[in-house]
Amino acid sequence: MNNKHSLKLILLFSFIIFLIMLISGVISAAIAIFFHLSLFKPRDGIIIWPIINLYLVSVILGTIISAIIGKRILTPLVRFSEALMEVSKGNFDIKLDGNKYGVEEIEIMTRNFNVMVNELNNIETFRNDFISNVSHEFKTPLASIEGYSMLLQDKNLTEKEKEEYTHKILNNTKRLSNLVRIILQISRLENQELILEKRKFKLDEQLRQTLLLLESKWTSKNIDLNLDLDSITFCGNEELLMQVWQNLLDNAIKFTQNNGTITCTLKQSTDCITTIISDTGIGMSNDTKKHLFDKFYQGDKSHSSEGNGLGLALVKRIIDLCNGTIEVQSEEGKGSTFIVKLPC
């Protein structure tokens, strides 16, 4: 609550106290004036009862006013305190309704409380999902390594079988190593706000180098490449941007059928550098597009063994650190287009 709202609340309570004192003062002054003007004539010693009655009325009125207004102010504060106790116990589903009290400060306080609880609930959900997904991603290759290691202990295995099992163990070991590397990298990037170690490099040459690294993948599927790359020099972290292009192009190859087409363009305008990577692959649904950059999300489960759902989350974080943007346009069965814009 800011100083303006705090001041309003202080003035409100001050007004309540002033009102009670004013009522008591007016009643007392009225009694004194009446006595001074001899409007009350003592008779048989019973004048004391009107005075007592007037003071009793004053106290009762003050108490009633304090109770009504105090309840209006203090009841939501008590409920707010109880709600905080629930949140401290891990209950993030609790909500408060401040509109029924008719006090602006209470409404603002409860609205901010609900926003806070909602964010905590989202964080807790993400944490649980993250732990569950990490456990699953580690469990699968570890189980494969253990299973094939036990099979290798069989002395009656042929050389071909030994070679196959050893190859499986190596692949799952690489998968584990890659998973740990990406998790650590995402964690590191999420805890920094600036990209260090910047230098100038040719962005078009970097895209060509990425395609050469992935040559065995796109040639094995007989994919046709269409390149339209302007000669552009960019100042940034070359290693991080290399990972962006590797993930985007690797996905394009992975989800494009045999004899498909991948188009990569690189253009520069007055305010940004735009890279567009399009494919004629399987595309994606609207629901997949909404969660595309979430950690461990994999829209196409048929390719789940080929990835861990962290690549695009890493891409998004790197682009954000570059003060750039990334968007996707896609329809099921009609391919996907990723548009990356980096500041000049």
Secondary structure as the mmCIF struct_conf table of DSSP 4:
data_model
#
loop_
_struct_conf.conf_type_id
_struct_conf.id
_struct_conf.beg_label_comp_id
_struct_conf.beg_label_asym_id
_struct_conf.beg_label_seq_id
_struct_conf.end_label_comp_id
_struct_conf.end_label_asym_id
_struct_conf.end_label_seq_id
HELX_RH_AL_P HELX_RH_AL_P1 ASN A 3 HIS A 36
TURN_TY1_P TURN_TY1_P1 LEU A 37 SER A 38
BEND BEND1 PHE A 40 PHE A 40
TURN_TY1_P TURN_TY1_P2 ASP A 44 GLY A 45
TURN_TY1_P TURN_TY1_P3 ILE A 47 ILE A 47
HELX_RH_AL_P HELX_RH_AL_P2 ILE A 48 SER A 88
TURN_TY1_P TURN_TY1_P4 LYS A 89 GLY A 90
HELX_RH_3T_P HELX_RH_3T_P1 ASN A 99 TYR A 101
HELX_RH_AL_P HELX_RH_AL_P3 GLU A 104 LEU A 152
TURN_TY1_P TURN_TY1_P5 GLN A 153 GLN A 153
TURN_TY1_P TURN_TY1_P6 LYS A 155 ASN A 156
HELX_RH_AL_P HELX_RH_AL_P4 GLU A 159 GLU A 190
TURN_TY1_P TURN_TY1_P7 ASN A 191 ASN A 191
BEND BEND2 GLU A 193 LEU A 194
BEND BEND3 GLU A 197 GLU A 197
STRN STRN1 ARG A 199 LYS A 202
HELX_RH_AL_P HELX_RH_AL_P5 LEU A 203 LEU A 213
TURN_TY1_P TURN_TY1_P8 LEU A 214 LEU A 214
HELX_RH_AL_P HELX_RH_AL_P6 GLU A 215 SER A 220
TURN_TY1_P TURN_TY1_P9 LYS A 221 ASN A 222
STRN STRN2 ASP A 224 LEU A 229
STRN STRN3 THR A 233 GLY A 236
HELX_RH_AL_P HELX_RH_AL_P7 GLU A 238 LYS A 254
TURN_TY1_P TURN_TY1_P10 PHE A 255 PHE A 255
BEND BEND4 THR A 256 THR A 256
HELX_LH_PP_P HELX_LH_PP_P1 GLN A 257 GLN A 257
TURN_TY1_P TURN_TY1_P11 ASN A 258 ASN A 259
STRN STRN4 THR A 261 GLN A 268
BEND BEND5 THR A 270 ASP A 271
STRN STRN5 CYS A 272 ASP A 279
BEND BEND6 GLY A 281 GLY A 281
HELX_RH_AL_P HELX_RH_AL_P8 ASN A 286 LYS A 290
TURN_TY1_P TURN_TY1_P12 HIS A 291 PHE A 293
BEND BEND7 ASP A 294 ASP A 294
TURN_TY1_P TURN_TY1_P13 LYS A 295 PHE A 296
BEND BEND8 GLY A 299 GLY A 299
HELX_RH_3T_P HELX_RH_3T_P2 LYS A 301 GLU A 306
BEND BEND9 GLY A 309 GLY A 309
HELX_RH_AL_P HELX_RH_AL_P9 GLY A 311 LEU A 321
TURN_TY1_P TURN_TY1_P14 CYS A 322 ASN A 323
STRN STRN6 THR A 325 SER A 330
TURN_TY1_P TURN_TY1_P15 GLU A 332 GLY A 333
BEND BEND10 LYS A 334 LYS A 334
STRN STRN7 SER A 336 PRO A 343
#
